[in-house]
Amino acid sequence: MAKHYESDVTQFIKQFKQQHPDVEQRQREGRAKLWDKHIDPELQEQFRGARLSQRPYVYQND
């Protein structure tokens, strides 16, 4: 059976994950800190309602 081709990058990542088994867990924790957040729809609606429309020419003094 012929061995399938793996790029150098794929080999490096596999080797790195074997040497550092905790890296995937740390990635999940980092993602949870920055991205996996609960969004309150009521609060989002208040933010949208508080926006001011931008004038066509922002540098003009009226």
Contact map, one row per residue, 1 for C-alpha under 8 A:
11100000000000000000000000000000000000000000000000000000000000
11110000000000000000000000000000000000000000000000000000000000
11111000000000000000000000000000000000000000000000000000000000
01111100000000000000000000000000000000000000000000000000000000
00111110000000000000000000000000000000000000000000000000000000
00011111011000000000000000000000000000000000000000000000000000
00001111111000000000000000000000000000000000000000000000000000
00000111111100000000000000000000000000000000000000000000000000
00000011111110000000000000000000000000000000000000000000000000
00000111111111000000000000000000000000000000000000000000000000
00000111111111100000000000000000000000000000000000000000000000
00000001111111110000000000000000000000000000000000000000000000
00000000111111111000000000000000000000000000000000000000000000
00000000011111111100000000000000000000000000000000000000000000
00000000001111111110000000000000000000000000000000000000000000
00000000000111111111000000000000000000000000000000000000000000
00000000000011111111111000000000000000000000000000000000000000
00000000000001111111100000000000000000000000000000000000000000
00000000000000111111100000000000000000000000000000000000000000
00000000000000011111111000000000000000000000000000000000000000
00000000000000001111111100000000000000000000000000000000000000
00000000000000001001111111000000000000000000000000000000000000
00000000000000001001111111100000000000000000000000000000000000
00000000000000000000111111110000000000000000000000000000000000
00000000000000000000011111111000000000000000000000000000000000
00000000000000000000011111111100000000000000000000000000000000
00000000000000000000001111111110000000000000000000000000000000
00000000000000000000000111111111000000000000000000000000000000
00000000000000000000000011111111100000000000000000000000000000
00000000000000000000000001111111110000000000000000000000000000
00000000000000000000000000111111111100000000000000000000000000
00000000000000000000000000011111111110000000000000000000000000
00000000000000000000000000001111111110000000000000000000000000
00000000000000000000000000000111111110000000000000000000000000
00000000000000000000000000000011111110000000000000000000000000
00000000000000000000000000000011111111000000000000000000000000
00000000000000000000000000000001111111100000000000000000000000
00000000000000000000000000000000000111110000000000000000000000
00000000000000000000000000000000000011111001000000000000000000
00000000000000000000000000000000000001111111000000000000000000
00000000000000000000000000000000000000111111100000000000000000
00000000000000000000000000000000000000011111110000000000000000
00000000000000000000000000000000000000011111111000000000000000
00000000000000000000000000000000000000111111111100000000000000
00000000000000000000000000000000000000001111111110000000000000
00000000000000000000000000000000000000000111111111000000000000
00000000000000000000000000000000000000000011111111100000000000
00000000000000000000000000000000000000000001111111100000000000
00000000000000000000000000000000000000000000111111100000000000
00000000000000000000000000000000000000000000011111110000000000
00000000000000000000000000000000000000000000001111111000000000
00000000000000000000000000000000000000000000000001111100000000
00000000000000000000000000000000000000000000000000111110000000
00000000000000000000000000000000000000000000000000011111010000
00000000000000000000000000000000000000000000000000001111110000
00000000000000000000000000000000000000000000000000000111110000
00000000000000000000000000000000000000000000000000000011111100
00000000000000000000000000000000000000000000000000000111111100
00000000000000000000000000000000000000000000000000000000111110
00000000000000000000000000000000000000000000000000000000111111
00000000000000000000000000000000000000000000000000000000001111
00000000000000000000000000000000000000000000000000000000000111
